[in-house]
Amino acid sequence: MLNQRMPHLSRWILASSLAAMLCVVAAAGAADPAGTYGPLRPITPGSAPASMPAAPSPSAMGAAASMPAVAGGIRAAATQPSTMLPPPASQAAGPRPTSLPAGMPVGMILPSSQPASNPALSPEARLAQQQYNSGLAALNAGDLLGARAHLSTALASGALPAELTTPCRNRLTEIAQKVVFGPEVYPGDADAYYYTLKNGDVLVKVVKNEKLFVNDTAIQRINGIANVKKLRAGQRIKLVRGPFDAIVTKHTYTLDLYHAGMFIKSYRIGLGLAGKTPVGKFMVKPGGRVPQAPWTSPVGGKMIYFGQPGYPLGRSGDWIGLEAAEVGTPDLPGFGIHGTNEPESIGHDASSGCIRLSDEDIEELFGLMYDGMSKVEIRP
């Protein structure tokens, strides 16, 4: 009986298989109405259609597994924070490349090819910056004299990048407050030493006899001596060799103080109306430093003495007279550096041609500049 029914069963199985295949074809056509995948082709054993993609390699499968999820054909944003650092602020974000270099893996993000916005430093600027960095390293190590030497070299080169010039000057001023204006003598400093007072010593005579080319008032300030009459034999004080010099820069309204060729500090100044302050190389006149100096008005020639109403040279009346130091520099009578009773004029063109300082600054500068020795260069 069973053998008789087998032909009918075989025909039934064959009909069912054909019906199932027709359902698959219909489903494929419904899922791909535009025919994106092309017409179905028979697949023979051991071959694959030319349009079928090759199987991904294990490394590519691993990379695909680590990529963010894809929704609607667009890569969704990653939920984990990115480990790629942002580009430097000085580097512009250029356009993305339109083609990849040969051999570059697909999907690798290329860095921007835009150059840095800051131009390359000149060899002189690089050397100046190296000196500046060496100065900072010496300063951090506590070597004040070494730091001063490096920073002074960097500043004097004139090639230090602009953004480092002010920090360099500030560091030198901080060093000078200890090395020059402090009471301690640092080992290796050729411009300072200790002196032990002897019987009969008077500070003004010590300064003169030691040929320091600074003034006794400066030594008094450096040592914090409130009353020179209380100095005693056996007392040790610090002496500093001069002279000190200055450079005036008109367009910045500054007077820069130098010692042994090294920048010390900067003072704000006032200048002459309508460009009356001359430029050139000057020197402090012999006998040119006068405390409580009388003042002669340039209009009418009226003489006003220290302490009288309308006296214009400030609380101490300190006057530093200047004279030309080279051919071509104008030698003007009554030209000098002094204090003022108009502190608001500092940083402006307000005088008849002289250089004005605040009361505190002229009193300090007055003790440092030396008659017939200290130079003052005035630049535009």
Residue pairs with C-beta under 8 A, 6 or more apart in sequence:
25 40
28 37
28 40
37 51
38 51
41 49
43 49
56 64
63 107
67 75
68 75
68 76
68 77
68 78
68 79
69 76
70 76
84 109
87 93
87 111
87 112
88 116
90 116
90 117
90 118
91 112
91 114
91 116
91 117
92 112
92 114
92 117
93 112
93 114
94 112
94 113
94 114
96 110
97 110
97 113
100 106
100 108
100 110
104 110
121 129
121 161
122 159
124 157
124 159
125 159
125 160
125 161
127 157
127 159
128 153
128 154
128 157
128 159
128 160
128 161
129 154
129 160
129 161
129 164
131 150
131 151
131 153
131 154
131 157
132 150
132 151
132 154
132 160
132 164
132 168
134 150
135 146
135 147
135 148
135 149
135 150
135 151
135 154
135 168
135 171
136 147
136 171
138 144
138 146
138 147
138 150
139 147
139 151
139 171
139 175
144 175
144 178
144 179
144 186
145 179
145 186
145 188
145 189
147 171
147 175
148 172
148 175
148 176
148 179
148 262
151 168
151 171
151 172
151 175
152 172
152 261
152 262
152 263
154 160
154 164
154 168
155 165
155 168
155 169
155 172
155 263
156 261
156 263
160 168
169 263
169 266
172 262
172 263
172 264
173 263
173 264
173 265
173 266
176 259
176 264
176 265
178 184
178 186
179 186
179 189
179 192
180 191
180 192
180 222
180 240
180 259
180 264
181 221
181 222
182 222
183 222
183 223
183 224
183 238
184 238
185 192
185 193
185 194
185 238
186 192
191 240
191 241
191 259
191 260
192 238
192 239
192 240
192 241
193 238
193 239
194 236
194 237
194 238
194 239
195 206
195 210
195 236
195 237
195 238
195 239
196 234
196 235
196 236
197 206
197 231
197 232
197 233
197 234
197 235
197 236
197 237
198 233
199 233
201 231
201 233
202 228
203 216
203 219
203 220
203 225
203 228
203 231
204 216
206 216
206 219
206 239
207 214
207 215
207 216
207 219
207 239
210 239
212 219
212 239
212 240
212 241
212 242
213 241
213 242
213 243
213 370
213 373
214 240
214 241
214 242
214 243
214 244
214 367
214 368
214 370
215 289
215 366
215 367
215 368
215 370
216 228
216 367
217 366
217 367
218 240
218 367
218 368
219 225
219 237
219 238
219 239
219 240
220 228
220 367
221 364
221 367
222 238
222 240
223 237
223 238
225 231
225 237
231 237
241 260
242 259
242 368
242 370
242 373
242 374
243 369
243 370
243 373
243 374
243 375
244 257
244 258
244 259
244 264
244 368
244 369
244 370
244 374
245 257
245 258
245 259
245 374
245 375
245 376
245 377
246 255
246 256
246 257
246 258
246 365
246 369
246 374
246 375
246 376
246 377
247 255
247 256
247 258
247 376
247 377
247 378
247 379
248 254
248 255
248 256
248 269
248 277
248 355
248 376
248 377
248 378
248 379
249 256
249 379
249 380
250 271
250 277
250 279
250 378
250 379
250 380
251 380
253 268
253 269
253 270
253 271
253 346
253 347
253 348
254 266
254 267
254 268
254 269
255 266
255 267
255 269
255 337
255 355
255 357
255 365
256 263
256 264
256 265
256 266
256 267
257 263
257 264
257 265
257 266
257 267
257 365
257 368
258 264
267 357
267 358
267 361
267 365
268 346
268 347
268 357
268 358
268 361
269 346
269 347
269 355
269 356
269 357
270 340
270 342
270 345
270 346
270 347
270 348
270 349
270 350
270 351
270 355
270 356
270 357
271 277
271 348
271 349
271 350
271 351
271 355
271 356
272 349
272 350
272 351
272 352
272 353
272 354
273 349
273 350
273 351
273 352
274 349
275 349
276 351
276 352
276 353
277 351
277 353
277 354
277 355
277 378
278 329
278 330
278 332
278 335
278 353
278 378
279 378
279 379
279 380
280 324
280 325
280 326
280 328
280 329
280 330
280 377
280 378
281 324
281 325
281 326
281 329
281 375
281 376
281 377
281 378
282 322
282 323
282 324
282 325
282 329
282 375
282 376
282 377
282 378
283 322
283 323
283 324
283 325
283 372
283 373
283 374
283 375
283 376
284 320
284 321
284 322
284 369
284 370
284 371
284 372
284 373
284 374
284 375
284 376
285 321
285 322
285 323
285 371
285 372
286 371
286 372
287 321
287 371
288 319
288 320
288 321
288 322
288 323
288 336
288 371
288 372
289 318
289 319
289 320
289 321
289 366
289 369
289 370
289 371
290 318
290 319
290 321
291 316
291 317
291 318
291 319
291 366
292 306
292 307
292 316
292 317
292 318
293 306
293 313
293 317
293 318
293 319
293 338
294 303
294 304
294 305
294 306
295 303
295 304
295 305
295 311
295 312
295 313
296 302
296 303
296 304
296 334
297 303
297 304
298 334
298 352
304 310
304 311
304 312
305 311
306 313
306 317
311 317
311 341
312 340
312 341
312 342
313 319
313 338
313 339
313 340
313 341
314 338
314 339
314 340
314 341
314 358
314 359
314 362
315 339
315 359
316 339
316 359
316 362
316 363
316 366
317 339
318 338
318 339
318 362
318 363
318 366
319 336
319 337
319 338
320 336
320 337
320 338
320 365
320 366
320 369
321 335
321 336
322 335
322 336
322 337
322 376
323 331
324 330
324 331
325 375
332 353
334 354
335 353
335 354
336 354
336 355
337 354
337 355
337 356
337 357
337 362
337 365
337 369
337 376
338 354
338 355
338 356
338 357
338 362
339 356
339 357
339 358
339 359
339 362
339 363
340 346
340 351
340 356
340 357
340 358
342 350
342 356
343 358
343 359
345 351
345 356
346 356
346 357
346 358
350 356
357 365
368 374
369 376
